[in-house]
Amino acid sequence: MTRPFARIFYAWVLIPVMGVIIGIAYFAERDGIPAIRPAAAQDELPPLKADKSAKALWICPMHAQILQDHPGSCPICGMDLVESGGAHEHAEAGIHVDAASQQRLGVRLARATLQTLSREVLAYGTVAIDETSLLNVTPKTDGWIRRLAVNSEGQAVRAGQLLYEIYSPELEQRQREYIELLQRRDRLLESMTNLSGQNAQVAASLARERIRLRQKFAYADVGAEILDEIEKTGRPLQVIPVRAPASGFVTAIGAREGSYVTPLVNLVSLAKTSRVWIEVALYPDQLDWVREGDIASVKLPNTDEPGIEARLSFPSPVIDKATQTLRARLVVDNAGRLLRPGKFVDVVIAAGTRVALAVPRSALIRTGNGDRVMLARGDGHFMPVAVETGIESGDFVEIVDGLQEGAQIALNGQFMLDAAASLNEAARRMQGGH
């Protein structure tokens, strides 16, 4: 650095900081409170306590707190880690706290251990129509709608209920052909003295034709009661009533009274509510837990009864770009009609368990640059270590990288230890720059 800039730096930054450090030390010694000392070279920091056959360590050249037992990149600056001879090379990044100060600060230690992590994932869901129950009613012939018995979406419909009445010249012509067939059959039966030989064959042929025509009427939504009435009166019906093939509620209406329709027109759409879908939005932290087939419970609205249980499924593997959520689905019986499409419900998913290296949640120091813990290295020596966390379960947090099993960390007072270590590191860097 240039001389003018160095003078300004010393006058405005270094001198006040060193004055604060000297003042804290003076008052601490005067009041009989053992001071927290930076770790110096003469302290002879012990290496990380793992096992007797400790492996080589990899460190970041720019960030002394980054310490791993395998090669890789620094999570802060992205530089490649370099192999070191041991943890003692990081002595300057830590601090030393004597036993009396640890007692005053309430420092307690805990170990990173393997824990069985499990949790209940709380989510919200939206009640949706079971699309497998959708039924589209379309006219089977061309014609005009003379009467429409359903007039609004959401209207309840019972099986056998009148949906609409249609006038179709094609259906009228089919009725006349059916009536002529019946008349031919009747004349044949009147003229025959016995059903044998050729007469029997003609009668059988007419019977088969009658059955075929009745099937064609059934395909055209003309009910058996209408055909019976035609046989009884011998006159065709100009307007044919069409009834609902199943119960449900109306979700769409494609025509109105007086409309000309063809078989391409979706006249009425019906949906059942005896079974519904629960669409559940799962966020990235929840996706680490849930799996296909997990049991979930849907809390019923306005009731104290236990929730309805169903198994979780993932109809699509695509994550929504806007919300970064994955859509899951529950198929739920809704015989009591308590779950109405469009309603929000609470969903509790019993996620599976997993074994992972974990530390108590209270030991973590969360910052904008990531999480870290204060690693205890024995004889009152502590060093901040960056860690990569995973899932959280109860009072424990999974450690994906940064610690080994059995490592001791500060459970209480870690924030004061971290502040002291940061102050020590800042002073060391200023001295190194000078």
C-alpha positions as a Markdown table, in Angstrom:
| # | Residue | x | y | z |
|---|---|---|---|---|
| 1 | Met | 0.0 | 0.0 | 0.0 |
| 2 | Thr | 1.2 | 3.6 | -0.6 |
| 3 | Arg | 2.6 | 5.7 | 2.2 |
| 4 | Pro | -0.3 | 8.3 | 2.4 |
| 5 | Phe | -2.9 | 5.5 | 2.3 |
| 6 | Ala | -1.0 | 3.5 | 4.9 |
| 7 | Arg | -0.9 | 6.5 | 7.3 |
| 8 | Ile | -4.6 | 7.1 | 6.9 |
| 9 | Phe | -5.3 | 3.4 | 7.5 |
| 10 | Tyr | -3.2 | 3.2 | 10.6 |
| 11 | Ala | -4.7 | 6.4 | 12.0 |
| 12 | Trp | -8.3 | 5.6 | 11.4 |
| 13 | Val | -8.5 | 1.8 | 11.6 |
| 14 | Leu | -5.6 | 0.1 | 13.2 |
| 15 | Ile | -5.0 | 2.5 | 16.2 |
| 16 | Pro | -8.7 | 2.5 | 17.3 |
| 17 | Val | -9.0 | -1.3 | 17.0 |
| 18 | Met | -5.8 | -1.9 | 19.0 |
| 19 | Gly | -7.0 | 0.6 | 21.6 |
| 20 | Val | -10.3 | -1.3 | 22.1 |
| 21 | Ile | -8.4 | -4.6 | 22.4 |
| 22 | Ile | -6.0 | -3.1 | 25.0 |
| 23 | Gly | -8.8 | -1.5 | 26.9 |
| 24 | Ile | -10.8 | -4.8 | 27.1 |
| 25 | Ala | -7.7 | -6.6 | 28.3 |
| 26 | Tyr | -6.9 | -4.0 | 30.9 |
| 27 | Phe | -10.4 | -3.9 | 32.5 |
| 28 | Ala | -10.7 | -7.7 | 32.3 |
| 29 | Glu | -7.4 | -8.1 | 34.3 |
| 30 | Arg | -8.3 | -5.3 | 36.7 |
| 31 | Asp | -11.7 | -6.9 | 37.6 |
| 32 | Gly | -10.1 | -10.4 | 38.0 |
| 33 | Ile | -11.9 | -11.8 | 34.9 |
| 34 | Pro | -9.5 | -14.1 | 32.9 |
| 35 | Ala | -9.3 | -12.7 | 29.4 |
| 36 | Ile | -10.0 | -14.6 | 26.1 |
| 37 | Arg | -6.6 | -14.8 | 24.4 |
| 38 | Pro | -5.9 | -15.2 | 20.7 |
| 39 | Ala | -4.2 | -18.4 | 19.8 |
| 40 | Ala | -0.5 | -17.7 | 19.2 |
| 41 | Ala | 2.2 | -19.9 | 17.9 |
| 42 | Gln | 3.6 | -20.5 | 21.4 |
| 43 | Asp | 0.3 | -22.0 | 22.5 |
| 44 | Glu | 1.1 | -25.1 | 20.5 |
| 45 | Leu | -2.5 | -25.8 | 19.4 |
| 46 | Pro | -3.2 | -29.5 | 19.4 |
| 47 | Pro | -4.3 | -31.1 | 16.2 |
| 48 | Leu | -7.9 | -32.1 | 15.4 |
| 49 | Lys | -8.8 | -35.0 | 17.6 |
| 50 | Ala | -10.1 | -37.7 | 15.4 |
| 51 | Asp | -8.0 | -40.9 | 15.5 |
| 52 | Lys | -4.4 | -41.7 | 15.8 |
| 53 | Ser | -4.0 | -42.3 | 12.1 |
| 54 | Ala | -5.2 | -38.9 | 11.1 |
| 55 | Lys | -5.4 | -38.3 | 7.4 |
| 56 | Ala | -4.0 | -35.3 | 5.6 |
| 57 | Leu | -6.1 | -32.1 | 5.6 |
| 58 | Trp | -7.0 | -29.7 | 2.8 |
| 59 | Ile | -7.3 | -26.0 | 3.4 |
| 60 | Cys | -8.3 | -22.8 | 1.5 |
| 61 | Pro | -5.3 | -20.4 | 0.9 |
| 62 | Met | -7.7 | -17.4 | 1.4 |
| 63 | His | -10.0 | -18.6 | 4.2 |
| 64 | Ala | -8.3 | -20.3 | 7.1 |
| 65 | Gln | -11.5 | -21.6 | 8.6 |
| 66 | Ile | -12.2 | -23.9 | 5.6 |
| 67 | Leu | -10.8 | -27.3 | 6.6 |
| 68 | Gln | -11.7 | -30.6 | 5.0 |
| 69 | Asp | -10.4 | -34.1 | 5.1 |
| 70 | His | -10.6 | -34.4 | 1.3 |
| 71 | Pro | -9.7 | -32.3 | -1.8 |
| 72 | Gly | -12.2 | -29.9 | -3.2 |
| 73 | Ser | -13.1 | -26.3 | -3.7 |
| 74 | Cys | -13.6 | -23.5 | -1.1 |
| 75 | Pro | -17.4 | -22.9 | -0.7 |
| 76 | Ile | -16.7 | -19.2 | -0.2 |
| 77 | Cys | -14.3 | -18.1 | -2.9 |
| 78 | Gly | -14.2 | -21.3 | -5.1 |
| 79 | Met | -10.4 | -21.7 | -5.0 |
| 80 | Asp | -9.0 | -25.2 | -5.0 |
| 81 | Leu | -8.1 | -26.5 | -1.5 |
| 82 | Val | -4.4 | -27.3 | -0.9 |
| 83 | Glu | -3.1 | -30.1 | 1.1 |
| 84 | Ser | -1.6 | -29.2 | 4.5 |
| 85 | Gly | 0.6 | -31.1 | 6.9 |
| 86 | Gly | -1.9 | -30.9 | 9.7 |
| 87 | Ala | -4.3 | -28.8 | 11.7 |
| 88 | His | -1.6 | -26.9 | 13.5 |
| 89 | Glu | -1.2 | -24.7 | 10.4 |
| 90 | His | -4.5 | -23.1 | 11.3 |
| 91 | Ala | -3.4 | -22.1 | 14.8 |
| 92 | Glu | -3.7 | -18.4 | 14.0 |
| 93 | Ala | -7.4 | -18.7 | 13.0 |
| 94 | Gly | -8.4 | -19.9 | 16.5 |
| 95 | Ile | -8.5 | -18.6 | 20.1 |
| 96 | His | -7.6 | -20.0 | 23.5 |
| 97 | Val | -10.0 | -19.8 | 26.5 |
| 98 | Asp | -8.9 | -21.0 | 29.9 |
| 99 | Ala | -11.2 | -23.1 | 32.1 |
| 100 | Ala | -12.3 | -20.3 | 34.3 |
| 101 | Ser | -13.4 | -18.2 | 31.3 |
| 102 | Gln | -15.3 | -21.2 | 29.8 |
| 103 | Gln | -17.2 | -21.6 | 33.0 |
| 104 | Arg | -18.1 | -17.9 | 33.2 |
| 105 | Leu | -19.2 | -17.9 | 29.5 |
| 106 | Gly | -21.2 | -21.1 | 30.1 |
| 107 | Val | -19.4 | -23.0 | 27.3 |
| 108 | Arg | -20.6 | -26.5 | 26.9 |
| 109 | Leu | -19.3 | -29.1 | 24.4 |
| 110 | Ala | -21.1 | -31.6 | 22.3 |
| 111 | Arg | -20.0 | -34.2 | 19.8 |
| 112 | Ala | -21.0 | -34.7 | 16.2 |
| 113 | Thr | -22.7 | -38.1 | 16.2 |
| 114 | Leu | -24.8 | -40.3 | 13.9 |
| 115 | Gln | -28.4 | -39.6 | 14.6 |
| 116 | Thr | -31.6 | -41.2 | 13.3 |
| 117 | Leu | -33.4 | -38.2 | 11.8 |
| 118 | Ser | -37.1 | -38.2 | 11.2 |
| 119 | Arg | -39.8 | -35.6 | 11.0 |
| 120 | Glu | -43.4 | -34.8 | 10.0 |
| 121 | Val | -43.6 | -32.6 | 7.0 |
| 122 | Leu | -46.3 | -30.0 | 7.2 |
| 123 | Ala | -47.7 | -28.9 | 3.9 |
| 124 | Tyr | -50.9 | -27.4 | 2.5 |
| 125 | Gly | -53.0 | -28.9 | -0.2 |
| 126 | Thr | -55.8 | -27.9 | -2.6 |
| 127 | Val | -58.8 | -30.1 | -3.2 |
| 128 | Ala | -59.2 | -30.8 | -6.9 |
| 129 | Ile | -61.6 | -32.8 | -9.1 |
| 130 | Asp | -60.6 | -36.4 | -9.7 |
| 131 | Glu | -60.0 | -36.2 | -13.4 |
| 132 | Thr | -60.5 | -39.9 | -13.8 |
| 133 | Ser | -64.2 | -39.4 | -12.9 |
| 134 | Leu | -64.9 | -36.7 | -15.5 |
| 135 | Leu | -67.7 | -37.7 | -17.9 |
| 136 | Asn | -68.5 | -35.8 | -21.1 |
| 137 | Val | -72.0 | -36.1 | -22.5 |
| 138 | Thr | -72.2 | -35.5 | -26.3 |
| 139 | Pro | -75.1 | -35.9 | -28.7 |
| 140 | Lys | -74.8 | -39.0 | -30.9 |
| 141 | Thr | -76.5 | -37.4 | -33.9 |
| 142 | Asp | -77.0 | -34.0 | -35.4 |
| 143 | Gly | -80.0 | -32.0 | -34.2 |
| 144 | Trp | -81.4 | -29.1 | -32.3 |
| 145 | Ile | -81.6 | -28.7 | -28.5 |
| 146 | Arg | -85.2 | -28.2 | -27.6 |
| 147 | Arg | -84.8 | -28.2 | -23.9 |
| 148 | Leu | -81.8 | -28.1 | -21.5 |
| 149 | Ala | -82.5 | -29.3 | -18.0 |
| 150 | Val | -79.1 | -28.1 | -16.6 |
| 151 | Asn | -78.4 | -24.4 | -16.8 |
| 152 | Ser | -75.4 | -23.7 | -14.5 |
| 153 | Glu | -72.0 | -25.1 | -13.6 |
| 154 | Gly | -71.9 | -26.7 | -10.2 |
| 155 | Gln | -75.4 | -28.0 | -10.4 |
| 156 | Ala | -75.9 | -31.5 | -8.9 |
| 157 | Val | -77.1 | -34.2 | -11.3 |
| 158 | Arg | -78.4 | -37.7 | -10.3 |
| 159 | Ala | -78.1 | -40.8 | -12.5 |
| 160 | Gly | -81.2 | -41.1 | -14.7 |
| 161 | Gln | -82.1 | -37.4 | -14.4 |
| 162 | Leu | -83.2 | -35.6 | -17.6 |
| 163 | Leu | -80.3 | -33.7 | -19.1 |
| 164 | Tyr | -81.7 | -32.4 | -22.4 |
| 165 | Glu | -84.2 | -33.0 | -25.2 |
| 166 | Ile | -83.1 | -33.1 | -28.8 |
| 167 | Tyr | -84.9 | -33.0 | -32.1 |
| 168 | Ser | -83.0 | -35.0 | -34.7 |
| 169 | Pro | -84.3 | -35.9 | -38.2 |
| 170 | Glu | -81.9 | -38.8 | -38.3 |
| 171 | Leu | -83.3 | -40.3 | -35.1 |
| 172 | Glu | -86.8 | -39.7 | -36.4 |
| 173 | Gln | -86.0 | -41.7 | -39.6 |
| 174 | Arg | -84.5 | -44.5 | -37.5 |
| 175 | Gln | -87.7 | -44.7 | -35.5 |
| 176 | Arg | -89.8 | -45.0 | -38.7 |
| 177 | Glu | -87.5 | -47.8 | -39.9 |
| 178 | Tyr | -88.0 | -49.5 | -36.5 |
| 179 | Ile | -91.8 | -49.2 | -36.8 |
| 180 | Glu | -91.8 | -50.6 | -40.3 |
| 181 | Leu | -89.8 | -53.6 | -39.1 |
| 182 | Leu | -92.3 | -54.2 | -36.3 |
| 183 | Gln | -95.2 | -54.0 | -38.8 |
| 184 | Arg | -93.5 | -56.5 | -41.1 |
| 185 | Arg | -93.0 | -58.8 | -38.2 |
| 186 | Asp | -96.7 | -58.5 | -37.1 |
| 187 | Arg | -98.0 | -59.1 | -40.7 |
| 188 | Leu | -95.8 | -62.2 | -41.0 |
| 189 | Leu | -97.0 | -63.6 | -37.7 |
| 190 | Glu | -100.7 | -63.0 | -38.7 |
| 191 | Ser | -100.3 | -64.7 | -42.2 |
| 192 | Met | -98.4 | -67.7 | -40.8 |
| 193 | Thr | -100.2 | -70.8 | -39.7 |
| 194 | Asn | -97.1 | -72.3 | -38.3 |
| 195 | Leu | -93.5 | -71.3 | -37.7 |
| 196 | Ser | -91.6 | -73.8 | -39.8 |
| 197 | Gly | -89.4 | -73.8 | -42.8 |
| 198 | Gln | -88.9 | -70.6 | -44.6 |
| 199 | Asn | -91.4 | -68.7 | -42.4 |
| 200 | Ala | -89.3 | -69.5 | -39.4 |
| 201 | Gln | -86.2 | -68.3 | -41.0 |
| 202 | Val | -87.8 | -64.9 | -42.0 |
| 203 | Ala | -89.2 | -64.5 | -38.4 |
| 204 | Ala | -85.7 | -65.2 | -37.0 |
| 205 | Ser | -84.2 | -62.7 | -39.3 |
| 206 | Leu | -86.7 | -60.0 | -38.3 |
| 207 | Ala | -86.0 | -60.7 | -34.6 |
| 208 | Arg | -82.3 | -60.3 | -35.2 |
| 209 | Glu | -82.9 | -57.0 | -37.0 |
| 210 | Arg | -85.1 | -55.8 | -34.2 |
| 211 | Ile | -82.3 | -56.5 | -31.7 |
| 212 | Arg | -79.7 | -54.7 | -33.9 |
| 213 | Leu | -81.9 | -51.6 | -34.2 |
| 214 | Arg | -82.5 | -51.5 | -30.5 |
| 215 | Gln | -78.7 | -51.6 | -29.9 |
| 216 | Lys | -78.2 | -48.7 | -32.4 |
| 217 | Phe | -80.8 | -46.7 | -30.5 |
| 218 | Ala | -79.0 | -47.4 | -27.2 |
| 219 | Tyr | -75.8 | -46.1 | -28.7 |
| 220 | Ala | -77.7 | -42.9 | -29.6 |
| 221 | Asp | -78.8 | -42.5 | -26.0 |
| 222 | Val | -82.3 | -43.5 | -26.7 |
| 223 | Gly | -83.5 | -45.5 | -23.7 |
| 224 | Ala | -85.4 | -48.8 | -23.6 |
| 225 | Glu | -88.5 | -47.1 | -22.2 |
| 226 | Ile | -88.7 | -44.9 | -25.3 |
| 227 | Leu | -88.5 | -47.9 | -27.6 |
| 228 | Asp | -91.2 | -49.7 | -25.6 |
| 229 | Glu | -93.4 | -46.6 | -26.0 |
| 230 | Ile | -92.8 | -46.6 | -29.7 |
| 231 | Glu | -93.7 | -50.3 | -30.0 |
| 232 | Lys | -96.8 | -49.6 | -28.0 |
| 233 | Thr | -98.1 | -46.5 | -29.9 |
| 234 | Gly | -96.6 | -47.2 | -33.4 |
| 235 | Arg | -95.7 | -43.5 | -33.8 |
| 236 | Pro | -92.2 | -41.9 | -33.8 |
| 237 | Leu | -91.2 | -39.3 | -31.2 |
| 238 | Gln | -90.1 | -36.0 | -32.6 |
| 239 | Val | -88.2 | -35.0 | -29.4 |
| 240 | Ile | -86.0 | -37.5 | -27.8 |
| 241 | Pro | -85.2 | -37.1 | -24.0 |
| 242 | Val | -81.6 | -37.9 | -23.0 |
| 243 | Arg | -80.9 | -38.8 | -19.3 |
| 244 | Ala | -77.7 | -38.6 | -17.2 |
| 245 | Pro | -75.6 | -41.8 | -17.3 |
| 246 | Ala | -74.1 | -41.2 | -13.9 |
| 247 | Ser | -74.4 | -38.9 | -10.8 |
| 248 | Gly | -72.1 | -35.9 | -10.4 |
| 249 | Phe | -72.1 | -32.1 | -10.7 |
| 250 | Val | -71.9 | -30.0 | -13.8 |
| 251 | Thr | -68.4 | -28.7 | -14.6 |
| 252 | Ala | -69.1 | -27.3 | -18.1 |
| 253 | Ile | -72.0 | -26.6 | -20.5 |
| 254 | Gly | -71.2 | -26.4 | -24.2 |
| 255 | Ala | -74.6 | -25.5 | -25.7 |
| 256 | Arg | -77.9 | -23.8 | -24.8 |
| 257 | Glu | -81.5 | -24.3 | -25.8 |
| 258 | Gly | -82.0 | -23.8 | -29.5 |
| 259 | Ser | -78.4 | -24.6 | -30.4 |
| 260 | Tyr | -77.6 | -26.9 | -33.3 |
| 261 | Val | -75.3 | -29.6 | -32.1 |
| 262 | Thr | -73.3 | -32.4 | -33.7 |
| 263 | Pro | -71.4 | -35.3 | -32.1 |
| 264 | Leu | -68.3 | -33.1 | -32.0 |
| 265 | Val | -70.0 | -30.8 | -29.4 |
| 266 | Asn | -69.3 | -31.4 | -25.7 |
| 267 | Leu | -72.8 | -30.7 | -24.5 |
| 268 | Val | -72.4 | -31.3 | -20.7 |
| 269 | Ser | -69.4 | -32.3 | -18.5 |
| 270 | Leu | -70.0 | -34.1 | -15.3 |
| 271 | Ala | -67.6 | -34.9 | -12.4 |
| 272 | Lys | -68.0 | -37.1 | -9.3 |
| 273 | Thr | -67.1 | -35.9 | -5.8 |
| 274 | Ser | -67.1 | -39.3 | -4.0 |
| 275 | Arg | -63.4 | -39.3 | -4.6 |
| 276 | Val | -61.1 | -36.2 | -4.9 |
| 277 | Trp | -57.5 | -35.3 | -5.4 |
| 278 | Ile | -55.4 | -33.3 | -3.0 |
| 279 | Glu | -52.7 | -31.4 | -4.8 |
| 280 | Val | -49.8 | -30.8 | -2.5 |
| 281 | Ala | -47.0 | -28.2 | -3.1 |
| 282 | Leu | -43.7 | -29.4 | -1.7 |
| 283 | Tyr | -40.7 | -27.0 | -1.3 |
| 284 | Pro | -37.0 | -28.0 | -1.8 |
| 285 | Asp | -36.3 | -28.5 | 1.9 |
| 286 | Gln | -39.3 | -30.8 | 2.1 |
| 287 | Leu | -38.4 | -32.8 | -0.9 |
| 288 | Asp | -35.2 | -34.0 | 0.9 |
| 289 | Trp | -37.6 | -35.9 | 3.2 |
| 290 | Val | -40.6 | -37.2 | 1.3 |
| 291 | Arg | -40.7 | -40.2 | -1.0 |
| 292 | Glu | -43.2 | -41.8 | -3.3 |
| 293 | Gly | -45.6 | -43.9 | -1.3 |
| 294 | Asp | -45.3 | -42.0 | 2.1 |
| 295 | Ile | -48.4 | -42.0 | 4.1 |
| 296 | Ala | -50.1 | -38.5 | 4.5 |
| 297 | Ser | -53.0 | -37.4 | 6.6 |
| 298 | Val | -55.5 | -34.8 | 5.4 |
| 299 | Lys | -57.2 | -32.8 | 8.2 |
| 300 | Leu | -60.9 | -32.5 | 7.6 |
| 301 | Pro | -62.3 | -29.0 | 7.9 |
| 302 | Asn | -64.6 | -28.1 | 10.8 |
| 303 | Thr | -64.3 | -31.4 | 12.5 |
| 304 | Asp | -62.3 | -33.0 | 15.3 |
| 305 | Glu | -62.2 | -36.4 | 13.6 |
| 306 | Pro | -58.9 | -37.9 | 12.6 |
| 307 | Gly | -57.6 | -37.0 | 9.2 |
| 308 | Ile | -58.1 | -39.2 | 6.1 |
| 309 | Glu | -55.0 | -41.1 | 5.2 |
| 310 | Ala | -53.7 | -41.7 | 1.7 |
| 311 | Arg | -50.4 | -42.5 | 0.0 |
| 312 | Leu | -48.3 | -39.8 | -1.7 |
| 313 | Ser | -47.7 | -39.9 | -5.4 |
| 314 | Phe | -45.8 | -37.7 | -7.9 |
| 315 | Pro | -47.7 | -37.4 | -11.1 |
| 316 | Ser | -45.0 | -35.1 | -12.7 |
| 317 | Pro | -41.3 | -34.9 | -12.1 |
| 318 | Val | -41.1 | -31.3 | -13.3 |
| 319 | Ile | -40.5 | -28.5 | -10.7 |
| 320 | Asp | -42.5 | -25.3 | -11.1 |
| 321 | Lys | -40.1 | -22.5 | -12.2 |
| 322 | Ala | -41.9 | -19.7 | -10.5 |
| 323 | Thr | -42.4 | -21.2 | -7.1 |
| 324 | Gln | -39.7 | -23.9 | -7.1 |
| 325 | Thr | -42.2 | -26.4 | -5.8 |
| 326 | Leu | -43.0 | -30.0 | -6.9 |
| 327 | Arg | -46.6 | -31.1 | -7.2 |
| 328 | Ala | -47.6 | -34.2 | -5.3 |
| 329 | Arg | -51.0 | -35.8 | -5.2 |
| 330 | Leu | -53.2 | -37.7 | -2.7 |
| 331 | Val | -56.3 | -39.7 | -3.9 |
| 332 | Val | -58.8 | -39.4 | -1.1 |
| 333 | Asp | -62.3 | -40.9 | -0.6 |
| 334 | Asn | -64.9 | -38.2 | -0.1 |
| 335 | Ala | -68.1 | -40.1 | 0.6 |
| 336 | Gly | -69.3 | -37.5 | 3.1 |
| 337 | Arg | -68.7 | -34.6 | 0.6 |
| 338 | Leu | -66.7 | -32.7 | 3.3 |
| 339 | Leu | -63.9 | -31.9 | 0.9 |
| 340 | Arg | -65.1 | -29.4 | -1.8 |
| 341 | Pro | -63.0 | -28.8 | -4.9 |
| 342 | Gly | -61.0 | -25.6 | -4.6 |
| 343 | Lys | -60.7 | -25.7 | -0.8 |
| 344 | Phe | -57.3 | -25.5 | 1.1 |
| 345 | Val | -56.5 | -28.2 | 3.6 |
| 346 | Asp | -53.6 | -29.0 | 5.9 |
| 347 | Val | -51.6 | -32.1 | 5.1 |
| 348 | Val | -49.2 | -33.9 | 7.4 |
| 349 | Ile | -46.7 | -36.3 | 5.7 |
| 350 | Ala | -45.0 | -39.0 | 7.8 |
| 351 | Ala | -41.6 | -38.8 | 6.2 |
| 352 | Gly | -39.2 | -41.8 | 6.4 |
| 353 | Thr | -36.2 | -41.9 | 8.8 |
| 354 | Arg | -32.5 | -41.7 | 7.9 |
| 355 | Val | -29.2 | -42.0 | 9.7 |
| 356 | Ala | -26.8 | -39.1 | 9.2 |
| 357 | Leu | -24.0 | -37.2 | 11.0 |
| 358 | Ala | -25.7 | -34.4 | 13.0 |
| 359 | Val | -25.1 | -31.8 | 15.7 |
| 360 | Pro | -27.5 | -29.9 | 18.0 |
| 361 | Arg | -29.3 | -27.0 | 16.3 |
| 362 | Ser | -28.1 | -24.6 | 19.0 |
| 363 | Ala | -24.4 | -25.2 | 18.0 |
| 364 | Leu | -24.8 | -23.6 | 14.6 |
| 365 | Ile | -23.7 | -20.1 | 13.9 |
| 366 | Arg | -25.8 | -19.0 | 10.9 |
| 367 | Thr | -24.4 | -16.1 | 8.8 |
| 368 | Gly | -25.0 | -14.6 | 5.4 |
| 369 | Asn | -21.9 | -16.4 | 4.1 |
| 370 | Gly | -23.0 | -19.9 | 5.3 |
| 371 | Asp | -23.1 | -21.8 | 8.6 |
| 372 | Arg | -20.2 | -22.6 | 10.9 |
| 373 | Val | -19.5 | -24.1 | 14.3 |
| 374 | Met | -16.7 | -23.5 | 16.9 |
| 375 | Leu | -14.6 | -26.6 | 16.9 |
| 376 | Ala | -13.0 | -27.5 | 20.2 |
| 377 | Arg | -9.5 | -28.7 | 19.7 |
| 378 | Gly | -8.6 | -29.5 | 23.3 |
| 379 | Asp | -6.9 | -27.6 | 26.2 |
| 380 | Gly | -9.3 | -24.6 | 25.7 |
| 381 | His | -8.5 | -24.1 | 22.0 |
| 382 | Phe | -11.3 | -23.3 | 19.6 |
| 383 | Met | -11.5 | -22.6 | 15.9 |
| 384 | Pro | -14.4 | -21.6 | 13.6 |
| 385 | Val | -15.1 | -24.2 | 11.0 |
| 386 | Ala | -17.5 | -23.8 | 8.0 |
| 387 | Val | -20.0 | -26.6 | 7.6 |
| 388 | Glu | -22.5 | -27.6 | 5.0 |
| 389 | Thr | -25.9 | -28.4 | 6.6 |
| 390 | Gly | -28.6 | -30.7 | 5.3 |
| 391 | Ile | -32.0 | -31.6 | 6.7 |
| 392 | Glu | -33.3 | -30.6 | 10.1 |
| 393 | Ser | -35.1 | -32.9 | 12.5 |
| 394 | Gly | -36.2 | -31.8 | 15.9 |
| 395 | Asp | -33.2 | -30.4 | 17.8 |
| 396 | Phe | -30.6 | -31.8 | 15.4 |
| 397 | Val | -29.2 | -30.6 | 12.0 |
| 398 | Glu | -27.5 | -32.9 | 9.5 |
| 399 | Ile | -23.9 | -32.0 | 8.7 |
| 400 | Val | -23.1 | -32.9 | 5.1 |
| 401 | Asp | -19.5 | -31.6 | 5.1 |
| 402 | Gly | -17.0 | -29.8 | 7.4 |
| 403 | Leu | -17.0 | -32.2 | 10.4 |
| 404 | Gln | -16.1 | -35.8 | 11.2 |
| 405 | Glu | -17.9 | -38.1 | 13.5 |
| 406 | Gly | -16.8 | -37.5 | 17.1 |
| 407 | Ala | -15.6 | -33.9 | 16.6 |
| 408 | Gln | -16.3 | -31.7 | 19.7 |
| 409 | Ile | -18.0 | -28.4 | 19.2 |
| 410 | Ala | -19.1 | -25.5 | 21.4 |
| 411 | Leu | -22.8 | -25.8 | 22.3 |
| 412 | Asn | -23.2 | -22.6 | 24.4 |
| 413 | Gly | -21.2 | -19.4 | 24.2 |
| 414 | Gln | -20.2 | -20.1 | 20.6 |
| 415 | Phe | -21.3 | -16.6 | 19.4 |
| 416 | Met | -18.9 | -14.9 | 21.8 |
| 417 | Leu | -16.1 | -17.3 | 20.9 |
| 418 | Asp | -16.8 | -16.7 | 17.2 |
| 419 | Ala | -16.7 | -12.9 | 17.7 |
| 420 | Ala | -13.4 | -13.2 | 19.6 |
| 421 | Ala | -11.9 | -15.4 | 16.8 |
| 422 | Ser | -13.1 | -12.9 | 14.1 |
| 423 | Leu | -11.4 | -10.0 | 16.0 |
| 424 | Asn | -8.2 | -12.1 | 16.3 |
| 425 | Glu | -8.3 | -12.9 | 12.6 |
| 426 | Ala | -8.8 | -9.2 | 11.7 |
| 427 | Ala | -5.9 | -8.1 | 13.9 |
| 428 | Arg | -3.7 | -10.8 | 12.4 |
| 429 | Arg | -4.5 | -9.7 | 8.9 |
| 430 | Met | -3.8 | -6.1 | 9.6 |
| 431 | Gln | -0.5 | -7.0 | 11.2 |
| 432 | Gly | 0.4 | -9.2 | 8.2 |
| 433 | Gly | -0.5 | -6.3 | 5.8 |
| 434 | His | 1.8 | -4.0 | 7.8 |
